[in-house]
Amino acid sequence: MTEVTLVKNLNPEAPLMYMAIDLSHKSWKLAFSDGVKLRFYNIEGKNLQALKEAIDKAKTKFGLSNDCQVVSCFEAGRDGFWLDRHLKSQGIDNLVVDSSSIEVNRRKRNAKTDRIDARKLLGMLIRHVGGERKHWSIVQVPDEQSEDLRRIQREMERLIKERCGHTARMHSLLNLHGIVVDRIGGKGWATQITRLRDWQSQPLKPHLRAELLRENERLILLREQILTLEQEKQRMLEQAIETYPVLNQVKQLMLLRGIGKASAWLFVMEFFGWRQFKNRKQVASLAGLTPTPFSSGDDSREQGISKAGNRRIRYMVIEIAWLWLRYQPQSELSQWFEKRFAKGGKRMRRIGIVAMARKLLIALWRYLEYGEIPKGAILQS
């Protein structure tokens, strides 16, 4: 049986050079091979001219022609995908690798250098081109527009987290002096601070009051920025469908009762809008909702879900699964949960909702991909 390579547009008859890049902030370690020999180079980080010169130099040292095919790889990380786009624009077939999927030595102490990391990547790249499918995971790179659309939701996620931090800090400062308030922060809250009294019925001390006012100013700014992002999302849904066709999927998900704008936006921008899934196993795997069995000899047990996927999608779909039970009680999924887990204890229901979340995510994929409405589900009136 002929071994099929896994790199696109690869001519098995043409000479080939492999390249692995170990990225860091100040310098990059490059590892090259023609399948037999190895060469290593250090270049300044993000210096694309030096990268081109190193590639040309490696071709010369291996005796390869200037137009020979080059296959490269690097680990996904803080540098994002710009380098992948640059390499592909230069005719280099590049792979972005999920760093958590790379094999590691299980010895207690392992040597670690940039050279060792680059050599490891290079060896795995050669195996990948040779046809091995499961020794690492390849990251699907979004197009530039899809990557940019993710910024709104991710910025809002950070702002909400900061907002919670400021409100918690203000509550904590007041609790230190025996003060409990129902509503905290806002444009009119500066006046309310002057009326607060501590456990001795005394006004707040000047430095405490000043700190609370500064916290409140930051909180007001965060609320305004969150509101601005919400308005931008709404404007895009109303006016920018032609510019961003993917927003049609957001509106399609919002037709299902129990799914609102925030969850629909997240599902599409992080998951369904630009990724291509071949089957339901890929959908569940990318969300980290696949089981991880442990079976060795007589020892056999289930270790829970893998969590090796998009945490944002995993958190959201579990939250939506609870809402699905409430707003879609007659659906097939809700009936399945009620029959299998609803009468169990608290732990059993938590296990069941994760299993239901996996089924729900697959049902949403089929709904967007093939137009199949989840069985028994009700659309918004």
C-alpha positions as CSV (number, residue, x, y, z in Angstrom):
1,M,0.0,0.0,0.0
2,T,1.4,3.4,-1.0
3,E,2.0,5.8,1.9
4,V,0.2,9.1,1.4
5,T,1.8,12.2,2.7
6,L,-0.3,14.7,4.8
7,V,1.1,18.0,3.4
8,K,-0.9,19.7,0.7
9,N,0.5,20.3,-2.8
10,L,3.5,18.1,-2.1
11,N,5.2,16.4,-5.1
12,P,6.7,13.2,-3.9
13,E,9.0,13.1,-6.9
14,A,10.6,16.5,-6.2
15,P,13.5,17.1,-3.8
16,L,12.3,18.3,-0.4
17,M,13.8,20.3,2.5
18,Y,12.3,20.2,6.0
19,M,12.4,23.2,8.4
20,A,11.4,23.6,12.0
21,I,11.3,26.9,13.8
22,D,11.6,27.3,17.6
23,L,10.2,30.7,18.3
24,S,11.2,33.1,21.1
25,H,11.0,36.8,21.6
26,K,14.6,37.7,20.8
27,S,15.9,34.9,18.6
28,W,14.7,32.0,16.5
29,K,16.3,28.6,16.3
30,L,16.0,27.1,12.8
31,A,16.6,23.4,12.1
32,F,16.9,22.1,8.6
33,S,17.1,18.6,7.0
34,D,17.1,17.1,3.6
35,G,16.0,13.8,5.2
36,V,19.6,12.7,5.9
37,K,21.7,15.6,7.2
38,L,20.9,18.3,9.8
39,R,21.8,22.0,10.0
40,F,21.0,24.6,12.6
41,Y,20.9,28.4,12.4
42,N,20.2,31.2,14.9
43,I,18.5,34.3,13.6
44,E,17.0,37.4,15.2
45,G,13.4,37.1,16.1
46,K,10.9,38.3,13.4
47,N,13.7,39.1,11.0
48,L,12.1,37.8,7.8
49,Q,15.1,38.7,5.6
50,A,17.4,36.7,7.9
51,L,14.9,33.8,7.6
52,K,15.0,33.9,3.8
53,E,18.8,34.0,3.8
54,A,19.0,31.0,6.2
55,I,16.6,29.0,4.0
56,D,18.7,29.8,0.9
57,K,21.9,28.9,2.7
58,A,20.5,25.6,3.9
59,K,19.5,24.7,0.3
60,T,23.0,25.4,-0.8
61,K,24.6,23.3,1.9
62,F,22.3,20.4,1.1
63,G,23.0,20.8,-2.6
64,L,19.3,21.5,-3.4
65,S,18.0,23.8,-6.1
66,N,16.6,27.2,-5.2
67,D,13.1,26.2,-6.3
68,C,13.0,22.9,-4.2
69,Q,9.9,22.4,-2.0
70,V,10.2,23.4,1.6
71,V,7.9,22.1,4.4
72,S,8.1,23.9,7.7
73,C,6.4,23.9,11.2
74,F,6.4,25.8,14.4
75,E,4.5,25.6,17.7
76,A,1.3,27.7,18.2
77,G,1.9,30.4,20.8
78,R,2.1,34.1,21.4
79,D,3.2,34.9,17.9
80,G,-0.2,33.8,16.5
81,F,-0.5,33.1,12.8
82,W,1.2,35.9,11.0
83,L,4.4,33.8,10.4
84,D,2.2,31.0,8.9
85,R,0.7,33.5,6.5
86,H,4.1,34.8,5.5
87,L,5.6,31.4,4.9
88,K,2.7,30.3,2.7
89,S,2.9,33.5,0.8
90,Q,6.5,32.5,0.0
91,G,5.4,29.1,-1.3
92,I,6.4,27.2,1.9
93,D,3.9,24.6,3.1
94,N,3.8,25.3,6.8
95,L,2.1,23.6,9.7
96,V,1.2,25.2,13.0
97,V,1.5,22.6,15.8
98,D,-0.5,22.4,19.0
99,S,2.3,22.5,21.6
100,S,0.4,20.4,24.1
101,S,0.3,17.5,21.7
102,I,4.1,17.2,21.2
103,E,5.6,14.0,22.6
104,V,7.7,14.4,25.8
105,N,10.2,12.1,27.5
106,R,8.8,10.8,30.8
107,R,12.1,10.8,32.7
108,K,12.1,12.8,35.9
109,R,14.6,15.4,34.5
110,N,14.9,16.2,30.8
111,A,17.4,18.4,29.1
112,K,15.7,21.4,27.4
113,T,17.3,23.8,25.0
114,D,16.1,25.6,21.9
115,R,18.3,23.3,19.8
116,I,16.7,20.2,21.3
117,D,13.2,21.6,20.8
118,A,13.9,22.5,17.2
119,R,15.4,19.1,16.5
120,K,12.4,17.4,18.1
121,L,10.0,19.4,15.9
122,L,12.0,18.6,12.8
123,G,11.9,14.9,13.5
124,M,8.1,15.0,14.1
125,L,7.7,17.0,10.9
126,I,9.5,14.3,8.9
127,R,7.3,11.7,10.4
128,H,4.2,13.7,9.6
129,V,5.2,14.1,5.9
130,G,6.0,10.4,5.9
131,G,2.3,9.6,6.7
132,E,2.0,9.3,10.5
133,R,-1.3,10.8,11.5
134,K,-1.7,10.8,15.3
135,H,1.7,11.7,16.8
136,W,0.7,15.4,17.1
137,S,-2.2,17.8,16.4
138,I,-2.2,20.4,13.7
139,V,-3.9,23.8,14.4
140,Q,-6.4,25.0,11.9
141,V,-5.4,28.6,11.0
142,P,-8.3,31.1,10.6
143,D,-8.4,33.5,7.7
144,E,-7.5,37.1,8.7
145,Q,-11.1,38.3,8.7
146,S,-12.3,35.4,11.0
147,E,-9.4,36.1,13.3
148,D,-10.3,39.8,13.5
149,L,-13.9,39.0,14.2
150,R,-12.9,37.0,17.3
151,R,-11.4,40.2,18.8
152,I,-14.8,41.6,19.9
153,Q,-15.8,38.6,22.0
154,R,-12.4,38.1,23.5
155,E,-12.0,41.8,24.4
156,M,-15.5,41.7,26.1
157,E,-14.4,38.6,28.0
158,R,-11.4,40.4,29.4
159,L,-13.4,43.6,30.2
160,I,-16.1,41.6,32.1
161,K,-13.4,39.8,34.1
162,E,-11.9,43.2,35.0
163,R,-15.3,44.6,35.9
164,C,-15.9,41.7,38.3
165,G,-12.4,42.3,39.8
166,H,-13.2,46.0,40.5
167,T,-16.6,45.3,42.0
168,A,-15.2,42.6,44.2
169,R,-12.4,44.9,45.3
170,M,-14.9,47.6,46.3
171,H,-17.1,45.1,48.2
172,S,-14.0,43.9,50.0
173,L,-12.9,47.4,51.0
174,L,-16.3,48.1,52.5
175,N,-16.5,44.7,54.3
176,L,-13.2,45.6,56.1
177,H,-15.2,48.3,57.9
178,G,-18.4,46.4,58.4
179,I,-20.3,48.0,55.5
180,V,-22.6,45.9,53.2
181,V,-24.3,47.5,50.1
182,D,-26.6,45.9,47.6
183,R,-25.5,48.0,44.6
184,I,-22.0,49.2,44.1
185,G,-20.4,51.5,41.6
186,G,-21.8,53.8,38.9
187,K,-22.0,57.5,38.0
188,G,-24.1,58.4,41.1
189,W,-22.1,56.3,43.5
190,A,-19.6,59.0,44.4
191,T,-22.4,60.8,46.2
192,Q,-23.5,57.7,48.0
193,I,-19.9,57.1,49.4
194,T,-20.2,60.3,51.4
195,R,-23.3,58.9,53.2
196,L,-21.8,55.5,54.1
197,R,-21.0,54.8,57.7
198,D,-18.7,52.2,59.2
199,W,-19.4,49.8,62.1
200,Q,-19.0,52.7,64.5
201,S,-21.4,54.9,62.5
202,Q,-18.4,57.0,61.5
203,P,-17.8,58.4,57.9
204,L,-15.3,56.6,55.8
205,K,-11.6,57.6,56.3
206,P,-10.2,59.9,53.6
207,H,-7.8,57.5,52.0
208,L,-10.4,54.7,51.9
209,R,-12.9,57.0,50.3
210,A,-10.3,58.2,47.7
211,E,-9.5,54.6,46.8
212,L,-13.1,53.7,46.4
213,L,-13.6,56.7,44.1
214,R,-10.6,55.7,41.9
215,E,-12.0,52.1,41.7
216,N,-15.4,53.5,40.7
217,E,-13.9,55.6,38.0
218,R,-12.2,52.6,36.4
219,L,-15.5,50.6,36.8
220,I,-17.5,53.3,35.0
221,L,-15.0,53.2,32.1
222,L,-15.2,49.4,31.9
223,R,-19.0,49.5,31.8
224,E,-18.9,52.1,29.0
225,Q,-16.5,50.0,27.0
226,I,-18.6,46.9,27.4
227,L,-21.7,48.8,26.3
228,T,-19.8,50.1,23.3
229,L,-18.9,46.5,22.3
230,E,-22.5,45.3,22.8
231,Q,-23.7,48.1,20.5
232,E,-21.1,47.3,17.9
233,K,-22.2,43.7,17.8
234,Q,-25.8,44.7,17.4
235,R,-24.9,47.2,14.7
236,M,-23.0,44.5,12.8
237,L,-25.9,42.1,13.1
238,E,-28.3,44.7,11.6
239,Q,-26.1,46.3,9.0
240,A,-23.0,44.3,8.2
241,I,-24.4,40.9,6.9
242,E,-23.1,41.6,3.4
243,T,-19.7,42.5,4.7
244,Y,-19.5,39.6,7.1
245,P,-21.6,36.6,5.7
246,V,-20.7,34.6,8.8
247,L,-23.1,36.7,10.8
248,N,-25.9,34.9,9.1
249,Q,-24.9,31.9,11.2
250,V,-25.2,34.0,14.3
251,K,-28.8,35.0,13.4
252,Q,-29.6,31.4,12.5
253,L,-28.5,30.1,15.9
254,M,-30.5,32.9,17.6
255,L,-33.7,31.4,16.1
256,L,-33.4,28.6,18.5
257,R,-35.1,29.3,21.8
258,G,-32.6,29.3,24.7
259,I,-29.7,30.7,22.6
260,G,-29.1,34.4,22.7
261,K,-26.8,36.8,21.0
262,A,-23.8,36.3,23.3
263,S,-23.7,32.5,23.0
264,A,-24.5,32.5,19.3
265,W,-21.7,35.0,18.6
266,L,-19.2,32.9,20.6
267,F,-20.2,29.7,18.9
268,V,-19.8,31.1,15.4
269,M,-16.7,33.3,15.8
270,E,-14.7,30.8,17.8
271,F,-16.0,27.6,16.3
272,F,-18.5,27.1,13.5
273,G,-17.8,30.2,11.4
274,W,-14.5,29.2,9.9
275,R,-13.6,25.7,11.0
276,Q,-14.3,22.7,8.8
277,F,-15.6,19.6,10.5
278,K,-15.8,16.2,8.9
279,N,-17.8,14.4,11.6
280,R,-19.3,14.7,15.1
281,K,-16.1,13.3,16.7
282,Q,-14.1,16.2,15.4
283,V,-16.7,18.6,16.8
284,A,-16.6,17.1,20.3
285,S,-12.8,16.7,20.3
286,L,-12.1,20.4,19.4
287,A,-14.3,21.4,22.4
288,G,-12.4,19.0,24.7
289,L,-15.6,17.0,25.4
290,T,-14.3,13.6,24.3
291,P,-13.9,10.8,27.0
292,T,-10.5,9.7,28.2
293,P,-10.7,6.0,29.2
294,F,-7.9,4.3,31.1
295,S,-7.6,0.6,30.6
296,S,-4.5,-1.3,31.6
297,G,-4.7,-5.0,32.6
298,D,-7.5,-5.4,35.1
299,D,-7.7,-1.7,35.8
300,S,-10.3,0.0,33.7
301,R,-11.9,3.4,34.5
302,E,-13.1,6.6,32.9
303,Q,-11.0,9.7,33.6
304,G,-13.6,12.3,32.5
305,I,-13.5,14.6,29.5
306,S,-10.2,15.4,27.9
307,K,-10.5,19.3,28.1
308,A,-8.0,19.4,25.3
309,G,-9.9,21.9,23.2
310,N,-11.4,25.4,23.1
311,R,-12.3,26.2,26.7
312,R,-14.5,29.1,25.7
313,I,-16.8,26.8,23.7
314,R,-16.7,24.1,26.4
315,Y,-17.8,26.5,29.1
316,M,-20.5,28.1,27.0
317,V,-22.1,24.9,25.7
318,I,-22.3,23.5,29.2
319,E,-24.0,26.7,30.3
320,I,-26.4,26.6,27.3
321,A,-27.2,22.9,28.1
322,W,-28.7,24.0,31.4
323,L,-30.7,26.7,29.5
324,W,-31.7,24.2,26.9
325,L,-33.4,22.1,29.7
326,R,-35.3,25.2,30.7
327,Y,-36.4,26.6,27.4
328,Q,-36.5,23.4,25.3
329,P,-38.1,20.9,27.7
330,Q,-39.9,18.9,24.9
331,S,-36.8,18.4,22.8
332,E,-35.2,15.0,22.4
333,L,-32.0,16.1,24.2
334,S,-33.9,17.3,27.2
335,Q,-36.0,14.2,27.3
336,W,-32.8,12.1,27.2
337,F,-31.3,14.0,30.1
338,E,-34.5,13.7,32.2
339,K,-34.6,10.0,31.6
340,R,-31.0,9.3,32.3
341,F,-29.8,11.8,34.9
342,A,-32.5,14.1,36.3
343,K,-33.5,11.6,39.1
344,G,-29.9,11.1,40.2
345,G,-28.0,13.1,42.7
346,K,-26.1,16.4,42.2
347,R,-23.0,14.7,41.0
348,M,-24.9,12.6,38.5
349,R,-26.7,15.6,37.1
350,R,-23.3,17.4,36.6
351,I,-22.0,14.4,34.7
352,G,-25.1,14.3,32.7
353,I,-25.1,17.9,31.7
354,V,-21.6,17.5,30.2
355,A,-22.7,14.5,28.2
356,M,-25.8,16.5,27.0
357,A,-23.5,19.5,26.2
358,R,-21.6,17.3,23.8
359,K,-24.7,16.1,22.1
360,L,-26.0,19.7,21.9
361,L,-22.8,21.0,20.3
362,I,-23.1,18.3,17.6
363,A,-26.7,19.1,17.1
364,L,-25.9,22.8,16.6
365,W,-23.2,21.9,14.1
366,R,-25.7,19.8,12.1
367,Y,-28.2,22.6,12.3
368,L,-25.7,25.1,10.8
369,E,-24.1,22.7,8.4
370,Y,-27.1,20.8,7.1
371,G,-30.1,22.8,8.3
372,E,-31.3,20.0,10.6
373,I,-33.3,21.5,13.5
374,P,-32.6,19.5,16.7
375,K,-35.4,17.1,17.2
376,G,-38.3,18.6,19.2
377,A,-36.6,22.0,19.4
378,I,-38.8,25.1,19.2
379,L,-37.8,28.1,17.2
380,Q,-38.2,31.7,18.4
381,S,-41.6,33.2,17.5
